Amino acid sequence: MNRILEVAGPQQVPIVELVRRALARRADPRVVIADPRAPYFGAELHDGQLLRGPEAIIATTTFADWATATPDAPAPRERE
């Protein structure tokens, strides 16, 4: 019997925004540009397609809470 465990956070935040926040926390100057036509495992997605299902366990930890509790990683070095 296959069981799927789905866990979601308490907020709906676009992945591009999470990446921007993570880079900003590390003072990483790279710019994140969303490409709405970029494939996700070969499929073109539309807003709302990767939202949690009705059986998901909703965690109480927000991205900001998690980021605050996670040690800062150094920003990557430029490639030569």
Secondary structure, 3 states (H helix, E strand, C coil): CCCCCCEECCCCCCHHHHHHHHHHHCCCCCCCCCCCCCEECCEECCCCCCCCCCCCEECCCCHHHHHHHCCCCCCCCCCC
